[in-house]
Amino acid sequence: MLRSAPTLGMGLALGGRPAFEPEALALFARMSVQPDTRRKGLINTLIAGLKQAGVWSRLDAFYMLAAHDAQAARLNWVADAYNLTAVNNPSFEVDRGYTGNGINAYLDTGFNPATAGGKFSLNDAHLGVWCLTDASEDKNDIGNLNARIFARNSGGAISGRMNDNAAPSVAPVVTTAIGHTLLSRENSAGYRIDKDGVARTTAANPSSSISSGNFWILGANGGTQSARQLAMAHFGRHLITSVELHALTEAYLAAP
């Protein structure tokens, strides 16, 4: 998965010593198997970029499933909370992420948006996933009953819910599930649907309620489970744009 991106790497402080973000150092300390120097630099670059873009402060959780090790892939980069628990043995592949079985395998975030008191709230919220495999099927990739994403449903469109109880009023057709899919709500009137950093439509679905139930990845708590392979997932407050988040993640995934 990791390919050439020669411009990425560690920022260097005076004397050639690596200057790591404190959030990156805290993340490394939680990894059972340490990443090599190159990967540490890529992680640091991604975190620094998310902070600079104003995305990091809006996240409850950010999971880079395309990691060097299965335990590292289950860590929430934002904080030592809501780390993932694998249920029914979803398959892990180095540098690509976790794959569901379409039946009962998923990753439990431990984050219940109705009780967590997090940044994700009724009218200020987002969910996002990055798929590496395509399938046109009515299977959830992330979320719970009233907040979830179908990266590509059986009709070939992005679907799901964002704190409401119906499919989006407008579901943009996509040629593949592969890539970055995001739903983001900034008010009670509706929410935006993005694909690969581009706003595709605004669904005129009024918010109704936040479902009580942990968010799942590779499925939705109260819904179906996906058989797709996921490289990244995230949730938190509304994102004004997903351009920077998409670009930074794309660069990380493309790096050697």
N, C-alpha and C positions, 0 to 999 in steps of 0.2 A: 504493500500500500504506500509506504513512504517512498517518495520519489525525489527528484532533484529540485532543490530550492536554495541555491547557493548564497542568497542574500540573507538567509535567516541564520541565527546563532546567538551566542551570548554577547550581551553588551560588555565592553571591557572598561574597567575603571583605570585610574592611574597605576602605572607599574604592570599593566597586563593582567591584573587580578580580576576575576569575574565579579561583577556587581549584581547580585541576585536581589530580587524583590523580597521583602520579608514574608509575603504570602507564599512565594515559591519555596523559601527555606522551610517554612512550616509544613508545606505539603511534602517535601522530600523526607522530612523527619517522620512522617506517618507511613511511608512506603516500606514494606518488609524487604523488598528487593530494590536496591537503589538503581536508578537509571544511570546510563553512562553520561559522560561529560557533555556530549553533543545533545542528547535528549534533554538534559537539565537546561541547557541553553535555549532549546526550543520551547520548553515549558515556561521558562522565565520570560521569553519574548512574548508569548501569547498572553500571559498574565499582565505584563506591563502594558500591552496594547489594549486589553480590555479595560484596564484602569484608566488609561489615557482617553479612551473613547467614551468613558462614562457608563460603560455597561456593567463593570464589576460590582459597583455599589448598588445595582438594581437586582442582583441575583440572590436568590435563596440557595440555589445549587447549580453547579456546573460539573458535568461528568465527561471526561475524555475517556471514552470506553476503548478507543484505539490506543492502547497503552502497551508497555513492554512486559507487563505482568498482570495476571488476573486480579490480584488484590489491589494493585495500583489503579486498575480500571474501575474499581468499585468505590473509589474515594471521591467525596465531594471536595472539589478544589477550593471552594469558598471558605469552608470552615470544617472543623472536626465534628460534624453533625450531619445526619441524613446520608450517611454512607450506605451504599447499596448492599442488600442481602439477596443472594441468588436463590431462587425458588425453583425446584424441579429441573435443575441442571441445564440452564441455558448454556450454549457452547461459546467458549472464549477462543479467539484467534489473535495472536500477537499482531499489533499494528493495524488491526481491523476492527476489533470490538467484539460485542456479544450478539449471538443469533438466537432467536426464539424457535420454538417448535410448532407454533401455530395452534397449540392446544392448551398447555398449562404451564409453560416455562416463562418466567419473567424475573425482573429485578425490582425489588421492593425498596423504595426510597426512604420509607419510614416517615415521610412528610405528609401529614394530614392537613390540607389547606384550611379546613374548618376549625381546627383547634391549635395549629402550630403558632399562630401569632406572627407569621412571617411577612415578607414583603408582598407575596402573592395575595391579592384581596379581590373582592367582588368586582369592582370597576377599575382596577389597576393591576393588570396581570398579563403574563405571557407564558407560553409553553413552546418548546422547540426541540426538534430532533434532526439528526443527520443520518440518512440511510445510505448504505453501500450496496444494497441489492434491491432489485425492482420486483414488484408484484402488484397486480391490479386486483385488490380483494378488500372485502369489508372487515379488515383487521386493524385493531388499534395499535399504535406505536408508543404512546405515552399517555398517562393521565388517570382520571377516575371517571365516574359516571357523567358528570356535567362539565368536565374540562378534559378534552382528549383530542388526539390527532390521528386521522387516517392520512398517511402521506400520499396514498393513491388508492381510492376505493374501487369497487367493481365497475363503476361507471367511468373510471379513468380520471377522477377529479380529487382535489384535496378536500377533505371533509373533516368533521369533528364537532366539538362544542367548546365554547369559552364562557363558562359560568352561566349557561343557559340550557334549555331542555329540548333543543331541536337542531337538525342539521343546518349548516349555514344557508342563508337566503340566496346567496350566490356562491357556487362552488367552482373555483377555477379549474379548468381541464389542464392536466399536465401529461407530458409524454413519458415520464418516468417518476418513480418514487425516489430514485437516487438523488442525493443532494440534501439541502437544508430546507426544512419546512417549519414555519413559525406562525402561530396565532397570537395576536396581541390586542388586548382590550384596554382602552384609555378612558372609557366612559360607559354609562349605562345603555347607550343607544345601539352600539354595535362594536365590531372588532375587525382588525386588519388581518389579512392572510398574505404571507410573504413566501416566495420560493426563491432560494439562492440569492437572498439579499434584495430582491425586487418585490415591491408591493404589487400584488396581483389583483386584489379586490378588497372592498369593505363589506362585510356581512351585516345586514341591518337586523341583527338579532338582539333584542333587549335582554339585559342580564336578568336572571331569575334567582339563582341561589348558588352557593358553593356546596358541593357534595361533601359529606363527611366520609372519608376513606383515604388511605394512603395513596399517593401517586405511585403508579407502577411504570416501569420502562420495559419495552417489548410487549406491552399490553396495557389495558386500562382496567383498573379496579372497578368491577361492576359491568365490564364489557368483555370484548374478545381479546385474544392474544395473537401477536404477530409472528410470522416466520421470517421476517426480514432481519438483515444484519445492521446493527446500529453502531456508528462510530462516536457519536456525541449526543448529549441531551442536556437540557437546561430549563429552568423556570424561575420566575420572580415577578418583579413589577413590569408594567408596560414598557416596551422599548419603542422609542420614537422612530427608530429605523433599525434594520438588522444588517445594514451594509457593512459596518466595521466588524461586527461579530462574524458574519459570513466570511469576509475576506481573511481575517486572522485565523479562523479555523481551517479554511481552505489551504492557507500557507503552511500551517502546522501539518496537516494531513499529507501535503505534497512534498514535505521535506525528506531528505535522505536519512 
